[in-house]
């Protein structure tokens, strides 16, 4: 991947994989990860016009996953991967 901010959907996927929390991370870490991914995919959608709609799909997917984590009680202590 090129240095700096991701400019393509493939670059964004690589960033997401690199910053993925460990499976035992707490739900708030997973929620922050998912929301960060959504922002990243939205930004890439504007740059990688060939994959615009696919990047927007991934942004929505990450937002939904973050919402699922928000709906879970913190006490469960289960990773939200």
C-alpha positions in Angstrom: 0.0 0.0 0.0 1.2 3.5 -0.7 2.2 5.8 2.2 -0.2 8.3 3.5 -4.0 8.1 3.5 -5.7 5.3 1.6 -6.9 6.3 -1.8 -8.5 3.1 -3.0 -10.9 0.5 -1.6 -8.1 -2.1 -1.6 -5.9 0.3 0.4 -8.8 0.8 2.9 -9.3 -2.9 3.3 -5.6 -3.3 4.1 -5.7 -0.5 6.7 -8.8 -2.1 8.3 -7.0 -5.5 8.6 -3.9 -3.9 10.0 -5.7 -2.0 12.8 -8.2 -4.8 13.8 -8.4 -5.2 17.6 -7.5 -8.5 19.2 -10.3 -11.0 19.6 -10.3 -10.3 23.4 -10.6 -6.5 23.1 -13.5 -4.9 25.0 -16.7 -3.8 23.1 -15.8 -0.1 23.2 -12.5 -0.9 21.3 -14.5 -2.8 18.7 -17.1 -0.1 18.4 -14.4 2.6 17.9 -12.8 0.3 15.3 -16.1 -0.1 13.4 -16.9 3.6 13.5 -13.3 4.4 12.3 -13.7 2.0 9.5 -17.0 3.6 8.4 -15.3 7.0 8.3 -12.5 5.5 6.3 -14.7 3.8 3.7 -16.8 7.0 3.3 -13.7 9.0 2.6 -12.4 6.4 0.1 -15.8 6.4 -1.7 -15.1 9.9 -2.7 -11.6 9.1 -3.9 -12.0 5.7 -5.6 -14.9 6.5 -7.9 -14.6 3.1 -9.6 -15.5 1.5 -6.3 -17.7 4.3 -4.9 -20.8 2.2 -4.3 -18.9 -0.7 -2.9 -17.0 1.6 -0.4 -20.4 3.1 0.6 -21.7 -0.5 1.2 -18.7 -1.2 3.5 -19.3 2.1 5.4 -22.9 1.1 6.0 -21.9 -2.4 7.0 -19.4 -1.0 9.6 -22.0 1.4 11.0 -24.5 -1.4 11.4 -21.9 -3.5 13.2 -21.1 -0.6 15.5 -24.8 -0.2 16.2 -25.0 -3.9 17.1 -22.1 -3.4 19.6 -23.8 -0.4 21.1 -26.9 -2.5 21.7 -25.0 -5.2 23.6 -24.7 -4.8 27.3 -21.0 -4.1 28.3 -21.3 -6.7 31.0 -21.3 -9.6 28.5 -17.6 -9.1 27.9 -17.7 -10.8 24.6 -15.7 -9.5 21.6 -17.9 -8.1 18.9 -15.9 -9.3 15.9 
